[in-house]
């Protein structure tokens, strides 16, 4: 096995540990907070804190990587934050502790840019295939976290579950020392070049669509859908299975998204279909009469994650110069972090006033507006030749 291949495999293992630590407690976070008396609105704010930090730190993280700070330091910082965040959850198992912990988790997630870009630099795959592979590793880590918490939460409780996160981060820290990165080249860019990447219309267009997709996912699959399962009388294990169904299918769909069939299908088909899947999901979950119907709904959400998000990521990066790739990824992730912050807060508030159905129908309406925006905007924004012309007027080389 070549050194490059070993490095790629090592990074995928670190990715699994990173996202295991970030998500092992997630299936029961909302249920736990509500059970200790935290109001729905405050619970939504705590969940949204995870995305809030990313809004401000993902772009600086991308800029640092592009100007010569390198990716290894960012990867190390990410796994350190995973352990630190869950240490707060262990020591302060209340609303305040979880809020501070989610800020640290968001800070760690800001380093995700370096995980993705470094993997793509190591590999020789096309953007879509590389994105599918690392997203599959991402979802595998989340899957292992969901299985662990589903099997052990009822017996061990939230504190012990969070200790698993601390340990995963510690193992990840040890493995990062095995990453070999060439000394990064120090680079500087003109104001015109920076303006070019920050006003790249294609990047911003797909970032806004990702903001909707990720915002709805964070407010549903990662929080209030699990509470909906609980309200149907499900046991803790059944609630965990709802998360497992989602993430297993998300792993499968992420891998399939890089296959030749779906690459040939093109974003013009995959993206609208993914948005519709997520809309239908938001309509069906509040109408579910038993836990098994929600299990079926989780498959729709997984399709949106596996196909829609992977396509949005790869499409947003087309035409981006290789020397601005981390910054572009930072812009993309910072914009969608707005949704990860706002949607849980809004859903928690609406749920408190109008019930679960009100929050989910609100999200379905927002996705409907996103679908209309996609069809209206794609003719003006998505012409690749115009995109390349736009970037070439501001930058040196375009990533093929």
Secondary structure, DSSP 8 states (H G I E B T S, - for coil): --HHHHHHHHHHHHHHHHHHHHHTTHHHHHHHHHHTT--HHHHHHHHHHHHHHHHHHHHHHHHHIIIII-SHHHHHHHHHHHHHHHHHHHH--SHHHHHHHHHHHHHHHTTHHHHHHHHHHH--S-HHHHHHHHHHHHHHHHHHHHHHHHHHHHHHHHHHHHHHHHHHHHHHHHHHTT------------HHHHHHHHT-HHHHHHHHHHHHHHHHHHHIIIIIHHHHHHHTT--HHHHHHHHHHHHHHHHHHHHHHTSHHHHHH-HHHHHHHHHHHHHHHHHHHTT--SHHHHHHHHHHHHHIIIIIIHHHHHHHHTT--GGGHHHHHHHHHHHHHHHHHHHHHHHHHHHHHHHHHHHHHHHHHHHHHHHHHHHHHHHHH--HHHHHHHHHTT-S----
